[in-house]
Amino acid sequence: MEEGKRAVGRLCSICSQRRPALKRPKTLEQICRECFYAVFEEEIHRVIMENHLFKAGERIAVAASGGKDSTVLAYVLSELNRRHDYGLDLFLLSVDEGITGYRDDSLETVKRNEIQYGLPLKVVSYKDLYGWTMDEIVKVIGLKNNCTFCGVFRRQALDRGAALLKVDKLVTGHNADDMAETVLLNILRGDIARLSRCTFIMTGEDGPIPRCKPFKYTYEKEIYAYFKKLDYFSTECIYSPNAYRGFAREFIKDLERIRPQAILDIIRSGEDFRISSSTRMPDQGTCERCGYISSQKLCKACVLLEGLNRGLPKLGISRTREAINGSERLHKTGRLPKAEAERPILQSKPCGNLEF
Ligand SMILES: Nc1ncnc2c1ncn2[C@@H]1O[C@H](COP(=O)(O)OP(=O)(O)OP(=O)(O)O)[C@@H](O)[C@H]1O
């Protein structure tokens, strides 16, 4: 009896046939590789089906950075598409931010993934869209606020690339850890508008290109990518010293070490927040200059770009009175105060000059 119990203890707790290869962080079960692949992929399939993420015949772009999450996403989605006959046309979409020694290398990975998974790849670049690479932006703005430029520009670049590919939806590799981190950051910033939508699995359904996050509940992609020997790029961005986000990430990792379920609990807490009906939410419109969605006259990318092009790179990010006045005026009226408006434009490319 005692012997039998020990033998069972050494077998996979799902199939009871093979030796366990890992302890699942999510459930703490000891399972074998084959059962891990099956439950990992099946959970993503269930999330896709329960949330009605796709319809047969849709064209879907996977936002592919070459990193672990988007590589696993491209791989798993193409497997599930075949296995369950979703009927999707899948594409890879990459944004080249122009970061030498980082994005050029990760794009090489995506180019290999294009061949490995048989998915057509489209690359859009900041240089073509905005006239600036991140290397050039960092030279004028330094390392402190560059992530603001990169985040704002990437968001639009993905939408513009998706429009060029004529896809119906864009999927990103944001995972449970990313989402828990964003919930926490929005609480810390008191950003009610973002908090209310940051846990949605699908956003922008009323905009040009809905986005979804099939990995919303997934946090074992490291193990999956490692076991499957997927070809991904694992270096951190050379310009990302975002200390605040870094602390939030470490805090969540510490919580996960003590109680793995904490990640899913933070996401559920975010989902359960209700916005008081008396809270005024921003009205959505379109940017006067480039036509992108915006709650102000000019979208954030156009304000940042105007600052770069006029040699006022802190416009829209700095908290100095001058920069706040300038960016508020630009956001609200589409015009700069006289002194700044008279500065010569250094580069005249409007934001996102690709068809949208
Ligand atoms: N340059 C890019 N091109 C295309 N998609 C991107 C790019 N950067 C980020 N994304 C998308 O946004 C998601 C989250 O971005 P994040 O910065 O966490 O990516 P990462 O850590 O570089 O890579 P990954 O999330 O793939 O491991 C990615 O999973 C990917 O879908």
The ligand as an ORCA input file, in Angstrom:
! r2SCAN-3c Opt
* xyz 0 1
  N       8.147     46.163    -31.470
  C       7.021     45.489    -31.382
  N       6.420     45.015    -32.499
  C       5.265     44.335    -32.430
  N       4.626     44.059    -31.283
  C       5.168     44.495    -30.141
  C       6.392     45.226    -30.123
  N       6.695     45.510    -28.846
  C       5.706     44.997    -28.095
  N       4.783     44.371    -28.858
  C       3.546     43.677    -28.443
  O       3.182     44.119    -27.152
  C       3.238     43.021    -26.226
  C       3.744     43.472    -24.865
  O       4.924     44.231    -25.009
  P       6.235     44.014    -24.129
  O       6.984     45.283    -24.145
  O       5.885     43.375    -22.832
  O       6.985     42.974    -25.076
  P       8.381     42.240    -24.912
  O       8.643     41.967    -23.470
  O       9.411     42.964    -25.723
  O       8.122     40.895    -25.698
  P       7.111     39.738    -25.394
  O       5.913     40.327    -24.679
  O       6.773     39.213    -26.734
  O       7.847     38.731    -24.535
  C       4.142     41.996    -26.909
  O       3.855     40.689    -26.441
  C       3.789     42.177    -28.350
  O       2.584     41.504    -28.680
*
